[in-house]
Amino acid sequence: MITLKEALKLSKDELKKFKEDLKSKIEAKPELNAYLDVNNAGDGVPIAIKDNIQVQDWSVTSGSNILQGYIAPYNATVINKMAKAGLTPFGRTNMDEFAMGSTTESSFYGKTLNPHNSDYVPGGSSGGSAAAVAAGLAIAALGSDTGGSIRQPASFCGIVGMKPTYGRVSRYGLGAYASSLDQIGPMTQNVEDAAILYDIISGHDEKDSTSVNMNDKVSDKLDATRKLKIAVLPKHIENASEDIKKAYELAITELKNAGHEIVERELMDAKFDISAYYITATAEATTNLARYDGIRYGNRVTGTNLEDTFIQTRSNGFGDEVKRRILLGNFVLSSGYYEAYYVKAQKTRHIIKDQYAKIFKDVDLILSPIAPGTAPKFGELKNPMDMYLSDLYSISVNLAGLPALSLPINKGENGMPVGLQLIAKAYDEQTLFDGALSLEKQINYTK
């Protein structure tokens, strides 16, 4: 597969031929279920789009039954930015319903397979985007990251996935899960392509009240020779698998070989991250998903009266995991429990942000796992609690609003990819990409 950088140099005729060939490759691998459909929306370089990002005149369903029949009436800001840069949305990729999941098993359209081994999950919720890039069915893709949903599937599928600083990429046109955590980001074959796509989709947007008024670019200033001070977290990885620990040691060795300074730091127990995240995310999801009532969007199951129509539509339209999180969100926001749970979660979130700020006073980057192990087999995370615990290394980044990038390091004993993430302080994407490029060059990961 050609890179995004190479594709941007193709002539119009070369691009047309490439897209015809790409469509044929996608149609030849229906069992992967990475794409829900292919729509060549323009003449530009084809980019796969997660099914929760609005593309005008496309069916956009967030992987849910309740949005069947909904046609997007407008483009998300990132789609308009892509068009101006010569990129075009090429197809919808599969995802966990409303981005709630870590395996892409909760999709209304069925599961996506991991291209490395079909017995294993591709990760989630952006599993379709990750699988498409990893299988050579996409030059690059857009995903969304609420608690690791770009970085974790990127790790499981052996590609690069980047979550920007909160506010650096417009959320206008993104189907909301948890508004204070969601961010759109690039999923690519390499770090340089991630930087290029990040530059294209980032920047201030008046339509997003949380958008930061910054428009600086990083891809033309990439510098893998910068010597950085990078924090490692020896105590933080004690609960990780041997595959993750081996990858972590390899990454530390290669960072030292590249001339970076390695220092040890500590983060508080990740159990606090999980508690704060799931209380915050489900509370916000409860509010955001209230709009799906059978009246304004998508599917409707007509009941005996208006209230019954709401109940029947939502009961039949939402899957089990979405229902579970709506119920939990309503519980933590309910009278008598708001102070006990939601308020405490916000205080914990502030502590998490402060501990990162303390570390970043004297370091440039943090090296961290993304998941406790490599991709699990299908069915291994059937217990919701096991699925929630699998997010323990990724969710604090979203709670603190920081940028982070996942890149492949090696493969585990089972032959599945192992990725790690670099984390930077807010708005320092340049250092994040520089450090990631340096590590990528040292590792020289083989697919």
WOWOQUI-V669673 format. One record per residue. N is the residue number from 1. PHI is phi in whole degrees, 0 to 359 (NA if undefined). Layout:
((N | PHI) (N | PHI))
This chain:
((1 | NA) (2 | 291) (3 | 277) (4 | 298) (5 | 301) (6 | 290) (7 | 296) (8 | 294) (9 | 261) (10 | 288) (11 | 286) (12 | 298) (13 | 292) (14 | 296) (15 | 292) (16 | 299) (17 | 296) (18 | 299) (19 | 291) (20 | 296) (21 | 294) (22 | 296) (23 | 299) (24 | 296) (25 | 296) (26 | 295) (27 | 294) (28 | 279) (29 | 233) (30 | 294) (31 | 294) (32 | 293) (33 | 57) (34 | 282) (35 | 262) (36 | 273) (37 | 196) (38 | 244) (39 | 226) (40 | 281) (41 | 272) (42 | 180) (43 | 266) (44 | 277) (45 | 293) (46 | 285) (47 | 233) (48 | 284) (49 | 236) (50 | 300) (51 | 289) (52 | 245) (53 | 248) (54 | 294) (55 | 233) (56 | 307) (57 | 73) (58 | 266) (59 | 287) (60 | 232) (61 | 235) (62 | 53) (63 | 67) (64 | 240) (65 | 293) (66 | 293) (67 | 255) (68 | 297) (69 | 95) (70 | 282) (71 | 244) (72 | 295) (73 | 271) (74 | 205) (75 | 267) (76 | 296) (77 | 303) (78 | 296) (79 | 291) (80 | 295) (81 | 295) (82 | 299) (83 | 300) (84 | 294) (85 | 262) (86 | 89) (87 | 250) (88 | 221) (89 | 294) (90 | 245) (91 | 180) (92 | 273) (93 | 254) (94 | 291) (95 | 199) (96 | 298) (97 | 305) (98 | 51) (99 | 65) (100 | 256) (101 | 160) (102 | 235) (103 | 221) (104 | 63) (105 | 274) (106 | 271) (107 | 294) (108 | 299) (109 | 269) (110 | 93) (111 | 283) (112 | 264) (113 | 265) (114 | 282) (115 | 299) (116 | 284) (117 | 194) (118 | 292) (119 | 281) (120 | 249) (121 | 287) (122 | 272) (123 | 92) (124 | 195) (125 | 274) (126 | 272) (127 | 295) (128 | 295) (129 | 296) (130 | 296) (131 | 295) (132 | 297) (133 | 292) (134 | 296) (135 | 274) (136 | 74) (137 | 256) (138 | 205) (139 | 294) (140 | 199) (141 | 213) (142 | 256) (143 | 230) (144 | 228) (145 | 231) (146 | 255) (147 | 212) (148 | 127) (149 | 287) (150 | 260) (151 | 290) (152 | 292) (153 | 295) (154 | 299) (155 | 296) (156 | 294) (157 | 256) (158 | 75) (159 | 234) (160 | 262) (161 | 224) (162 | 234) (163 | 256) (164 | 289) (165 | 304) (166 | 302) (167 | 100) (168 | 279) (169 | 237) (170 | 299) (171 | 265) (172 | 295) (173 | 96) (174 | 265) (175 | 298) (176 | 284) (177 | 254) (178 | 232) (179 | 299) (180 | 275) (181 | 237) (182 | 295) (183 | 210) (184 | 279) (185 | 205) (186 | 274) (187 | 231) (188 | 220) (189 | 279) (190 | 206) (191 | 293) (192 | 298) (193 | 298) (194 | 298) (195 | 295) (196 | 297) (197 | 291) (198 | 301) (199 | 302) (200 | 292) (201 | 267) (202 | 274) (203 | 123) (204 | 293) (205 | 219) (206 | 296) (207 | 279) (208 | 242) (209 | 294) (210 | 264) (211 | 290) (212 | 272) (213 | 279) (214 | 224) (215 | 227) (216 | 287) (217 | 252) (218 | 240) (219 | 294) (220 | 277) (221 | 240) (222 | 302) (223 | 216) (224 | 283) (225 | 267) (226 | 300) (227 | 264) (228 | 243) (229 | 259) (230 | 240) (231 | 272) (232 | 244) (233 | 235) (234 | 301) (235 | 285) (236 | 290) (237 | 258) (238 | 300) (239 | 268) (240 | 280) (241 | 288) (242 | 298) (243 | 300) (244 | 291) (245 | 297) (246 | 295) (247 | 296) (248 | 296) (249 | 295) (250 | 298) (251 | 297) (252 | 298) (253 | 301) (254 | 289) (255 | 293) (256 | 296) (257 | 298) (258 | 277) (259 | 95) (260 | 278) (261 | 272) (262 | 253) (263 | 230) (264 | 263) (265 | 222) (266 | 229) (267 | 244) (268 | 291) (269 | 308) (270 | 294) (271 | 297) (272 | 289) (273 | 299) (274 | 298) (275 | 297) (276 | 296) (277 | 292) (278 | 290) (279 | 290) (280 | 296) (281 | 295) (282 | 289) (283 | 297) (284 | 289) (285 | 295) (286 | 304) (287 | 290) (288 | 294) (289 | 274) (290 | 296) (291 | 288) (292 | 271) (293 | 234) (294 | 86) (295 | 261) (296 | 261) (297 | 226) (298 | 57) (299 | 293) (300 | 223) (301 | 250) (302 | 288) (303 | 257) (304 | 285) (305 | 207) (306 | 297) (307 | 298) (308 | 293) (309 | 297) (310 | 303) (311 | 297) (312 | 294) (313 | 297) (314 | 287) (315 | 294) (316 | 272) (317 | 273) (318 | 267) (319 | 278) (320 | 298) (321 | 294) (322 | 295) (323 | 301) (324 | 300) (325 | 286) (326 | 296) (327 | 297) (328 | 295) (329 | 297) (330 | 296) (331 | 296) (332 | 289) (333 | 263) (334 | 284) (335 | 301) (336 | 96) (337 | 241) (338 | 303) (339 | 292) (340 | 290) (341 | 243) (342 | 296) (343 | 297) (344 | 296) (345 | 296) (346 | 289) (347 | 293) (348 | 296) (349 | 301) (350 | 295) (351 | 297) (352 | 300) (353 | 297) (354 | 294) (355 | 291) (356 | 295) (357 | 300) (358 | 296) (359 | 295) (360 | 284) (361 | 295) (362 | 224) (363 | 229) (364 | 266) (365 | 217) (366 | 238) (367 | 262) (368 | 216) (369 | 295) (370 | 250) (371 | 222) (372 | 294) (373 | 205) (374 | 283) (375 | 305) (376 | 282) (377 | 284) (378 | 302) (379 | 94) (380 | 288) (381 | 250) (382 | 296) (383 | 289) (384 | 306) (385 | 296) (386 | 297) (387 | 294) (388 | 297) (389 | 292) (390 | 291) (391 | 267) (392 | 298) (393 | 266) (394 | 255) (395 | 284) (396 | 296) (397 | 297) (398 | 289) (399 | 299) (400 | 267) (401 | 72) (402 | 267) (403 | 273) (404 | 208) (405 | 224) (406 | 264) (407 | 220) (408 | 290) (409 | 248) (410 | 200) (411 | 236) (412 | 278) (413 | 300) (414 | 272) (415 | 84) (416 | 270) (417 | 298) (418 | 238) (419 | 246) (420 | 233) (421 | 239) (422 | 256) (423 | 241) (424 | 240) (425 | 289) (426 | 304) (427 | 69) (428 | 254) (429 | 298) (430 | 300) (431 | 295) (432 | 301) (433 | 291) (434 | 297) (435 | 295) (436 | 294) (437 | 295) (438 | 298) (439 | 294) (440 | 300) (441 | 294) (442 | 289) (443 | 286) (444 | 53) (445 | 300) (446 | 256) (447 | 290))
